[in-house]
Amino acid sequence: GLGSRGSRSRGSRIRRGDIPDPVLRRRKAERQQGEEAKAETDGLLDSVDPVSLGRRARKEVDQAWRNFTRLGQFASTSLQEYEASVERLETDMVGLEGTGYEVPQALDTRVLVVGGTGQVGRVVLNKLLLRGYTVRALVTNLSDEILENFPPSVELVKGDVSVKTEALDATRDCDKVIFCARARTNLLADVTRVENEGVKNLVTAMLHHKNEENTVAAAAGDQAPTRKNKIVLFKYQNYKKTGKFGEWSVESQGDNLAKDFGYIGTSAKPKITVQMPNEENKSFLFEGLNTDYAETTSKIKLPEGVSLRSCEGLVLNCHGNGKKFAVVLYTEDSEGRHGYISEFSTLGTGFCTRRIPFSAFTRLNADQPPLNLNDVKDFGLRYRSAWNKTDNEGQETSRSRSFRMKVDWVKALPSGPESDVILVSCSGSQYEEGDRERLLKPKRAGEAHLRNSGLGYTVVRASSLVDAPGGQKALLFDQGSRLGGSISSADVADVCIRCLHSSEARNKTFEVTNESDQSVSEFELVAHIPDKTDYVTTAVQGLEKNT
């Protein structure tokens, strides 16, 4: 009896998996084979999955960089360790060359990315590292969560772009900036703080550093001074500083024309006045009554060694009550005096900044030679009643024969080969009709700060962003706010990277979206396939400059 109870007790402690049942053994073997096959399949998928590939490549690059930086630490490194480090570095670099993404200019270029945690910014960071750039990112905090999202090779700077001093620190020693930050909410205050004031602060900081660097280099004799800031032609913001006031003369219809037109009494005669700034009026004043034509001109005095030939346009800050005026440039050569004109409009209220590229000037007479910027002697402002028979809304106006224009300053914009700042903006198609104008106003103001700064720029107005792989659809580039639809954030990032060293993209604003059946049916555009070729240069070379 005891033996039988003991046998049952031992039998009860035998595990089910140990029962010598041939059916169970077969099922167990099949399950193990299935798990091994699945593990092998997952490994193969990981080997072709772009996300896994990117993570492994980034890990190898970071490890290679750490090994490389250790080579210079001779104080704490023995000869054996040094030789071992060199060997590890050579091993780490195997397979990282010849990817097809290398950019020759990247080795000497530090790029600041503003908005590196956003949809576009995350991709921009990885693409910059893949191409060999030195990358710095401006972040609002350095929490563990933020640090985990950035590769170790990215230099992080804590700061807020809406704070001037922090923008100044972030841009120090940076060659270029990609600004892809967006407000976290659609509150007007947030949008204005980030995408208007933030852009303005960043532009001011970049100008400060670039001119500082050029001044130091020129003083050391390393290179000729290269201006990034605007060249002041006339300035009236301080009535006590008269050095840039100019010497203005007035041309108008005059008394003879008044008699020809049969004006009755002196009150109806044309009256044109020019007034310099004083304690009450802080601006240059150009004013006219009872006139169909008026013009005032002054000699241009440029700093020694500076010519308008090295510039690409003019920019002026003025108040014109919604009227249309024109800038006139006069040249002098052996054949005589020649005039060139370009019209511009003003806002109905307040001061506005107007950018006028030299390419927009046309000859006053058809038999004149083309504009030669080396021979420009005089700058003029012209008013004509014929330009102002109707207001900005197309309504006829009875006050076309009178005008009042204030000018704060006139400056020349230096030219250059590449963009200094790439600004990611939006086309506006993603907003509801009722909110579109309200939200676009601060964004467009930020664009204007950059456009009028003198820095080389590219403004990329993307359509609605979607989180989708890049390179899957063709891209459409256009100007004129005609594009809608959506675009992959990865495609926007790729366009930004390719604009960094593209002379064709410099000083251009354009919309970009992914191709769709709707966009093609509305109007004819050329689609460009995003690939390893320089498709952006081809796409934007036909677009208007200084926009």
C-alpha positions as CSV (number, residue, x, y, z in Angstrom):
1,G,0.0,0.0,0.0
2,L,2.8,2.4,0.8
3,G,4.6,1.7,-2.4
4,S,1.5,2.4,-4.5
5,R,0.9,5.8,-2.7
6,G,4.5,6.7,-3.2
7,S,4.3,6.0,-6.9
8,R,1.3,8.2,-7.3
9,S,3.0,11.0,-5.4
10,R,6.0,11.0,-7.7
11,G,3.8,10.6,-10.7
12,S,1.9,13.8,-9.6
13,R,5.2,15.8,-9.6
14,I,6.1,14.9,-13.2
15,R,5.7,18.0,-15.5
16,R,3.5,17.7,-18.5
17,G,6.2,18.7,-20.8
18,D,8.3,15.7,-19.7
19,I,5.6,13.1,-20.5
20,P,7.1,10.9,-23.2
21,D,4.1,11.5,-25.6
22,P,5.2,11.4,-29.3
23,V,2.4,13.8,-30.3
24,L,3.5,16.4,-27.8
25,R,7.1,16.0,-28.8
26,R,6.2,16.6,-32.5
27,R,4.1,19.7,-31.6
28,K,6.9,21.1,-29.5
29,A,9.5,20.6,-32.3
30,E,7.2,22.3,-34.8
31,R,6.7,25.3,-32.5
32,Q,10.5,25.7,-32.0
33,Q,11.0,25.6,-35.8
34,G,8.3,28.3,-36.3
35,E,10.0,30.6,-33.8
36,E,13.4,30.2,-35.4
37,A,12.0,30.9,-38.8
38,K,10.2,34.0,-37.5
39,A,13.4,35.3,-35.9
40,E,15.3,34.8,-39.2
41,T,12.5,36.7,-41.1
42,D,12.5,39.6,-38.7
43,G,16.3,39.9,-39.1
44,L,15.9,40.1,-42.8
45,L,13.2,42.7,-42.6
46,D,15.3,44.8,-40.2
47,S,18.2,44.6,-42.7
48,V,16.0,46.4,-45.4
49,D,13.8,48.5,-43.1
50,P,14.9,52.2,-43.6
51,V,14.2,53.1,-40.0
52,S,16.4,50.2,-38.7
53,L,19.0,51.1,-41.2
54,G,19.0,54.7,-40.2
55,R,19.3,53.8,-36.5
56,R,22.2,51.5,-37.1
57,A,23.9,54.0,-39.4
58,R,23.5,56.8,-36.8
59,K,24.8,54.5,-34.1
60,E,27.9,53.7,-36.2
61,V,28.5,57.3,-37.0
62,D,28.3,58.4,-33.4
63,Q,30.6,55.6,-32.3
64,A,33.1,56.5,-35.1
65,W,32.9,60.2,-34.0
66,R,33.6,59.2,-30.3
67,N,36.6,57.2,-31.4
68,F,37.9,60.1,-33.6
69,T,37.6,62.7,-30.8
70,R,39.6,60.4,-28.5
71,L,42.6,60.6,-30.8
72,G,43.5,64.1,-29.7
73,Q,43.5,63.3,-26.0
74,F,47.2,62.5,-25.8
75,A,47.4,63.4,-22.1
76,S,45.3,60.5,-21.0
77,T,46.0,58.1,-23.9
78,S,48.9,55.7,-24.1
79,L,50.5,54.8,-27.4
80,Q,48.9,51.4,-27.4
81,E,45.5,52.9,-26.8
82,Y,46.1,55.5,-29.5
83,E,47.0,52.9,-32.1
84,A,44.0,50.8,-31.0
85,S,41.8,53.8,-31.4
86,V,43.0,54.4,-34.9
87,E,42.4,50.8,-35.8
88,R,38.8,51.0,-34.4
89,L,38.2,54.2,-36.2
90,E,39.2,52.7,-39.6
91,T,37.0,49.8,-38.9
92,D,34.1,52.0,-37.9
93,M,34.4,54.0,-41.1
94,V,34.1,51.0,-43.3
95,G,30.8,51.1,-45.1
96,L,30.1,54.7,-44.2
97,E,31.7,56.1,-47.3
98,G,30.2,56.3,-50.8
99,T,26.6,56.6,-49.6
100,G,25.8,59.0,-52.4
101,Y,24.7,61.7,-49.9
102,E,28.0,63.4,-49.2
103,V,28.1,67.2,-49.7
104,P,31.6,68.7,-50.3
105,Q,30.6,72.0,-48.6
106,A,29.3,70.2,-45.5
107,L,32.8,69.7,-43.9
108,D,33.2,73.5,-43.3
109,T,29.6,74.4,-42.6
110,R,27.8,74.6,-39.2
111,V,24.0,74.7,-39.5
112,L,21.7,75.9,-36.8
113,V,18.3,74.1,-36.8
114,V,15.5,76.0,-35.1
115,G,12.5,73.7,-34.5
116,G,14.5,70.4,-34.4
117,T,11.7,68.6,-32.5
118,G,9.0,69.3,-35.1
119,Q,7.7,67.4,-38.0
120,V,10.2,68.9,-40.5
121,G,13.0,69.6,-38.0
122,R,13.5,66.0,-36.9
123,V,14.1,64.9,-40.5
124,V,16.3,68.0,-41.3
125,L,18.6,67.0,-38.4
126,N,19.1,63.5,-39.6
127,K,19.6,64.5,-43.2
128,L,22.3,67.1,-42.2
129,L,24.2,64.5,-40.2
130,L,24.0,62.0,-43.0
131,R,25.6,64.6,-45.4
132,G,28.4,65.5,-43.0
133,Y,27.3,68.9,-41.6
134,T,28.2,70.1,-38.2
135,V,24.7,70.5,-36.6
136,R,23.5,72.7,-33.8
137,A,19.9,72.7,-32.5
138,L,18.1,75.3,-30.5
139,V,15.8,73.7,-27.9
140,T,13.6,75.3,-25.2
141,N,14.7,72.8,-22.5
142,L,17.3,70.0,-22.0
143,S,15.1,67.4,-20.3
144,D,15.9,63.7,-20.6
145,E,12.9,63.4,-23.0
146,I,14.4,66.0,-25.3
147,L,17.9,64.6,-25.1
148,E,16.7,61.1,-26.1
149,N,15.4,62.5,-29.4
150,F,18.7,64.0,-30.5
151,P,21.8,62.1,-31.8
152,P,24.8,62.6,-29.5
153,S,26.7,64.4,-32.4
154,V,24.2,67.3,-32.4
155,E,25.2,70.3,-30.3
156,L,22.2,71.4,-28.2
157,V,21.8,75.0,-27.1
158,K,19.0,75.9,-24.7
159,G,17.1,79.0,-25.5
160,D,14.0,80.7,-27.0
161,V,14.2,82.2,-30.4
162,S,11.8,85.0,-29.3
163,V,14.4,86.2,-26.8
164,K,17.0,88.4,-28.5
165,T,20.0,87.5,-26.3
166,E,19.3,83.7,-26.6
167,A,19.0,84.0,-30.4
168,L,22.3,85.8,-30.4
169,D,24.0,83.0,-28.5
170,A,22.5,80.2,-30.6
171,T,23.6,81.7,-33.9
172,R,27.2,82.4,-32.8
173,D,29.7,80.7,-35.2
174,C,26.9,79.3,-37.4
175,D,27.3,79.6,-41.2
176,K,23.6,78.9,-42.0
177,V,20.2,78.5,-40.4
178,I,17.2,76.3,-41.2
179,F,14.2,77.8,-39.4
180,C,11.4,75.3,-39.3
181,A,9.9,76.2,-35.9
182,R,6.1,76.6,-35.6
183,A,3.9,77.9,-32.8
184,R,2.4,75.2,-30.6
185,T,-1.0,76.7,-30.9
186,N,-3.0,78.8,-33.4
187,L,-3.3,81.6,-30.9
188,L,-2.2,84.8,-32.6
189,A,0.1,85.7,-29.7
190,D,2.0,82.4,-30.1
191,V,2.2,82.6,-33.9
192,T,3.5,86.2,-33.6
193,R,6.1,85.3,-30.9
194,V,7.6,82.4,-32.8
195,E,7.2,83.1,-36.5
196,N,7.4,86.9,-36.5
197,E,9.5,88.0,-33.6
198,G,11.5,84.8,-33.6
199,V,12.5,85.2,-37.2
200,K,13.3,88.9,-36.7
201,N,15.6,88.1,-33.7
202,L,17.3,85.4,-35.6
203,V,17.9,87.6,-38.6
204,T,19.3,90.4,-36.4
205,A,21.6,87.9,-34.7
206,M,22.9,86.4,-37.9
207,L,23.7,89.9,-39.3
208,H,25.5,90.8,-36.1
209,H,27.8,87.7,-36.2
210,K,28.5,87.7,-39.9
211,N,29.5,91.4,-40.0
212,E,31.6,90.9,-36.9
213,E,33.4,87.9,-38.4
214,N,34.1,89.8,-41.7
215,T,35.4,92.8,-39.8
216,V,37.8,90.7,-37.8
217,A,39.0,88.8,-40.9
218,A,39.5,92.0,-42.9
219,A,41.5,93.5,-40.0
220,A,43.7,90.5,-39.9
221,G,44.2,90.7,-43.7
222,D,42.7,87.3,-44.3
223,Q,40.2,88.4,-46.8
224,A,38.5,91.4,-48.3
225,P,35.5,92.6,-46.2
226,T,32.3,90.9,-47.4
227,R,29.2,92.8,-46.4
228,K,26.0,91.0,-45.3
229,N,24.3,94.0,-43.9
230,K,22.6,96.6,-46.1
231,I,24.5,99.6,-47.5
232,V,22.9,102.8,-46.2
233,L,22.2,105.3,-49.0
234,F,19.9,107.7,-47.1
235,K,18.9,107.7,-43.5
236,Y,16.6,110.1,-41.6
237,Q,15.7,108.4,-38.3
238,N,17.8,110.9,-36.2
239,Y,17.4,114.5,-37.2
240,K,20.7,115.5,-35.6
241,K,22.7,113.1,-37.8
242,T,22.7,114.7,-41.2
243,G,25.5,112.8,-42.9
244,K,23.1,110.6,-44.9
245,F,20.4,113.2,-45.6
246,G,21.4,113.8,-49.2
247,E,21.1,116.9,-51.3
248,W,17.7,117.0,-52.8
249,S,16.4,119.0,-55.7
250,V,12.8,119.2,-57.0
251,E,11.3,118.9,-60.5
252,S,7.6,119.5,-61.1
253,Q,5.2,120.8,-63.6
254,G,6.2,124.4,-62.7
255,D,4.5,127.7,-63.5
256,N,4.8,127.4,-67.3
257,L,2.9,124.2,-67.4
258,A,0.4,125.7,-65.0
259,K,-0.3,128.5,-67.5
260,D,-0.6,126.0,-70.3
261,F,-3.2,124.0,-68.4
262,G,-5.1,127.2,-67.6
263,Y,-5.0,127.1,-63.7
264,I,-6.9,130.0,-62.2
265,G,-5.1,131.8,-59.3
266,T,-2.0,130.9,-57.4
267,S,-3.9,128.4,-55.2
268,A,-4.3,126.0,-58.1
269,K,-0.6,126.1,-59.1
270,P,1.5,123.0,-58.5
271,K,3.3,123.0,-55.2
272,I,6.1,120.5,-54.5
273,T,8.0,120.6,-51.3
274,V,10.9,118.5,-49.8
275,Q,11.5,118.8,-46.0
276,M,14.3,117.3,-44.0
277,P,13.7,115.8,-40.5
278,N,13.3,117.9,-37.5
279,E,12.1,117.6,-33.9
280,E,8.4,117.4,-35.0
281,N,8.8,115.4,-38.2
282,K,11.2,112.5,-37.8
283,S,11.2,111.5,-41.5
284,F,12.2,112.9,-44.9
285,L,9.0,114.4,-46.4
286,F,8.1,114.6,-50.1
287,E,4.8,116.4,-50.6
288,G,2.8,117.7,-53.6
289,L,-0.5,119.5,-54.4
290,N,-2.3,120.2,-57.7
291,T,0.3,118.2,-59.7
292,D,0.2,115.5,-62.3
293,Y,3.9,114.9,-62.0
294,A,6.6,115.5,-59.4
295,E,10.1,114.2,-58.8
296,T,12.9,114.8,-56.4
297,T,16.5,113.6,-56.8
298,S,19.8,113.5,-54.8
299,K,23.3,112.4,-55.5
300,I,24.3,109.0,-54.1
301,K,27.4,108.9,-51.9
302,L,28.7,105.4,-51.4
303,P,31.4,104.3,-48.9
304,E,34.9,104.0,-50.3
305,G,35.4,100.8,-52.2
306,V,31.7,100.0,-52.4
307,S,29.7,99.9,-55.6
308,L,26.1,99.1,-56.4
309,R,27.5,96.5,-58.8
310,S,28.0,94.2,-55.7
311,C,24.3,94.7,-54.8
312,E,21.1,93.2,-56.2
313,G,18.5,95.7,-55.3
314,L,17.2,98.5,-53.1
315,V,15.0,98.5,-50.1
316,L,13.3,101.5,-48.6
317,N,11.1,102.2,-45.5
318,C,8.3,104.7,-46.4
319,H,4.8,105.9,-45.7
320,G,2.7,106.8,-48.7
321,N,-1.0,106.6,-47.7
322,G,-1.7,103.9,-50.2
323,K,-0.4,105.8,-53.2
324,K,1.9,104.5,-56.0
325,F,5.3,106.0,-56.5
326,A,8.5,105.1,-58.4
327,V,12.2,104.9,-57.8
328,V,14.3,106.5,-60.6
329,L,18.0,105.8,-61.0
330,Y,20.2,108.0,-63.2
331,T,23.5,107.0,-64.7
332,E,26.1,109.2,-66.5
333,D,28.6,108.0,-69.1
334,S,30.2,109.3,-72.2
335,E,26.9,109.2,-74.1
336,G,25.1,111.4,-71.5
337,R,22.5,110.9,-68.7
338,H,20.1,108.0,-68.7
339,G,17.1,107.2,-66.5
340,Y,15.7,103.9,-65.2
341,I,12.4,103.5,-63.3
342,S,10.6,101.0,-61.1
343,E,7.2,101.5,-59.6
344,F,6.0,100.4,-56.1
345,S,2.9,100.7,-54.0
346,T,2.5,101.7,-50.3
347,L,0.1,100.8,-47.6
348,G,-2.9,102.8,-46.8
349,T,-1.8,103.3,-43.1
350,G,1.5,103.1,-41.5
351,F,5.1,102.6,-42.7
352,C,6.0,99.8,-45.1
353,T,9.2,98.3,-46.4
354,R,9.5,97.9,-50.1
355,R,12.2,95.7,-51.8
356,I,13.0,96.7,-55.4
357,P,15.5,94.5,-57.3
358,F,17.6,96.1,-59.9
359,S,16.2,93.6,-62.4
360,A,12.8,95.4,-62.0
361,F,14.1,98.7,-63.4
362,T,13.1,99.6,-67.0
363,R,14.6,102.3,-69.3
364,L,12.9,105.6,-69.5
365,N,13.7,105.8,-73.2
366,A,13.9,102.8,-75.5
367,D,17.2,103.8,-77.1
368,Q,19.1,103.9,-73.8
369,P,21.7,101.3,-72.9
370,P,21.0,98.7,-70.2
371,L,21.3,99.8,-66.6
372,N,25.0,99.9,-65.6
373,L,25.2,99.9,-61.8
374,N,28.8,101.2,-61.9
375,D,27.6,104.4,-63.4
376,V,24.7,105.2,-61.1
377,K,25.0,108.8,-59.8
378,D,21.5,110.0,-58.7
379,F,18.6,108.5,-56.8
380,G,15.1,109.9,-57.4
381,L,11.5,109.5,-56.2
382,R,8.7,110.2,-58.7
383,Y,4.9,110.6,-58.4
384,R,2.4,110.7,-61.2
385,S,-1.4,111.2,-60.9
386,A,-1.9,108.7,-63.7
387,W,-0.7,105.9,-61.4
388,N,-3.3,106.9,-58.8
389,K,-6.6,107.5,-60.6
390,T,-8.0,104.5,-58.6
391,D,-7.2,103.3,-55.1
392,N,-5.9,99.9,-54.1
393,E,-9.4,98.4,-54.3
394,G,-9.9,99.8,-57.9
395,Q,-12.2,102.6,-56.9
396,E,-11.8,106.0,-58.6
397,T,-10.3,108.7,-56.3
398,S,-10.6,112.5,-56.5
399,R,-7.2,113.1,-54.8
400,S,-4.9,111.7,-57.4
401,R,-3.2,115.2,-57.9
402,S,-2.0,115.4,-54.3
403,F,0.4,113.2,-52.3
404,R,2.4,113.0,-49.1
405,M,5.3,110.6,-48.7
406,K,7.6,110.0,-45.7
407,V,10.9,108.1,-46.0
408,D,12.9,106.7,-43.0
409,W,15.7,105.2,-45.0
410,V,16.9,103.8,-48.3
411,K,19.5,101.0,-48.5
412,A,21.2,98.7,-51.0
413,L,21.0,95.0,-50.6
414,P,24.3,93.1,-51.1
415,S,24.4,90.1,-53.4
416,G,25.9,86.6,-52.7
417,P,26.1,83.1,-54.0
418,E,24.0,81.1,-51.5
419,S,21.2,81.5,-49.0
420,D,22.2,82.2,-45.4
421,V,18.7,81.4,-43.9
422,I,16.2,78.7,-45.1
423,L,12.8,79.6,-43.7
424,V,10.0,77.0,-43.7
425,S,6.7,78.8,-43.9
426,C,3.3,77.7,-45.1
427,S,1.1,78.3,-48.2
428,G,-2.0,79.0,-46.1
429,S,-4.1,76.3,-47.8
430,Q,-4.2,74.3,-44.5
431,Y,-6.2,77.0,-42.7
432,E,-9.9,77.6,-42.7
433,E,-11.0,80.6,-44.8
434,G,-12.0,82.6,-41.7
435,D,-8.7,82.1,-39.9
436,R,-6.3,82.2,-42.9
437,E,-5.7,86.0,-43.1
438,R,-5.3,86.3,-39.3
439,L,-2.8,83.5,-39.0
440,L,-0.8,84.3,-42.2
441,K,-0.3,88.0,-41.3
442,P,2.5,87.4,-38.6
443,K,4.0,84.6,-40.8
444,R,4.3,87.0,-43.8
445,A,5.7,89.7,-41.5
446,G,8.4,87.3,-40.4
447,E,9.2,86.5,-44.1
448,A,9.4,90.3,-44.8
449,H,12.0,90.7,-42.0
450,L,14.2,88.1,-43.6
451,R,13.6,89.3,-47.2
452,N,14.5,92.9,-46.3
453,S,17.5,92.1,-44.1
454,G,20.3,91.8,-46.7
455,L,20.9,88.1,-45.8
456,G,20.6,85.5,-48.6
457,Y,17.3,83.7,-48.0
458,T,15.0,81.0,-49.3
459,V,11.4,80.9,-48.1
460,V,9.8,77.4,-48.6
461,R,6.0,77.7,-48.3
462,A,4.9,74.1,-47.7
463,S,1.3,72.9,-48.1
464,S,-0.3,70.8,-45.3
465,L,2.3,68.5,-43.7
466,V,1.8,64.8,-43.4
467,D,3.9,62.2,-41.7
468,A,4.7,60.0,-44.7
469,P,7.9,58.7,-46.3
470,G,9.7,61.1,-48.6
471,G,10.4,60.5,-52.3
472,Q,7.2,58.7,-52.9
473,K,5.4,61.4,-55.0
474,A,6.6,64.0,-57.4
475,L,6.9,67.6,-56.1
476,L,5.3,70.7,-57.6
477,F,7.0,74.1,-57.2
478,D,5.1,77.4,-57.9
479,Q,4.7,81.0,-57.0
480,G,1.4,82.8,-56.6
481,S,-0.4,80.8,-53.8
482,R,-2.1,78.4,-56.3
483,L,-1.0,75.2,-54.7
484,G,-3.0,73.2,-52.2
485,G,-3.0,69.6,-51.1
486,S,-0.4,68.1,-48.8
487,I,3.3,67.2,-48.7
488,S,5.4,64.8,-46.8
489,S,7.5,66.5,-44.0
490,A,10.4,64.4,-45.2
491,D,10.1,66.0,-48.7
492,V,10.1,69.5,-47.2
493,A,13.2,68.7,-45.2
494,D,15.0,67.4,-48.4
495,V,14.1,70.6,-50.2
496,C,15.5,72.7,-47.4
497,I,18.8,70.7,-47.4
498,R,19.2,71.1,-51.2
499,C,18.6,74.9,-51.0
500,L,21.6,75.4,-48.7
501,H,24.1,75.6,-51.5
502,S,21.8,76.3,-54.5
503,S,22.5,79.7,-56.1
504,E,19.2,79.3,-58.1
505,A,17.2,79.1,-54.8
506,R,18.8,82.2,-53.3
507,N,16.4,85.1,-52.6
508,K,13.3,83.2,-53.8
509,T,10.0,82.4,-52.1
510,F,8.0,79.5,-53.5
511,E,5.2,77.1,-52.6
512,V,5.8,73.3,-52.7
513,T,3.5,70.4,-52.5
514,N,3.2,66.7,-53.6
515,E,1.7,66.1,-56.9
516,S,-2.0,65.0,-57.0
517,D,-4.6,64.5,-59.7
518,Q,-6.4,67.7,-58.5
519,S,-3.3,69.9,-58.7
520,V,-2.5,68.8,-62.2
521,S,-6.0,69.3,-63.5
522,E,-6.2,72.9,-62.2
523,F,-3.2,74.2,-64.1
524,E,-0.1,73.0,-65.9
525,L,3.0,72.6,-63.8
526,V,6.2,70.6,-64.2
527,A,6.5,67.9,-61.6
528,H,9.9,67.0,-60.2
529,I,10.8,63.6,-58.8
530,P,12.8,63.9,-55.5
531,D,15.9,61.8,-55.9
532,K,19.7,62.1,-55.6
533,T,19.9,64.5,-58.5
534,D,19.8,68.3,-58.0
535,Y,16.1,68.5,-58.7
536,V,15.5,71.6,-56.6
537,T,17.8,73.8,-58.8
538,T,16.0,72.6,-61.9
539,A,12.6,73.2,-60.3
540,V,13.3,76.8,-59.0
541,Q,15.5,78.2,-61.8
542,G,12.4,79.5,-63.7
543,L,10.9,81.1,-60.6
544,E,11.0,84.9,-60.0
545,K,13.9,86.1,-57.8
546,N,13.6,88.7,-54.9
547,T,10.1,87.4,-54.0
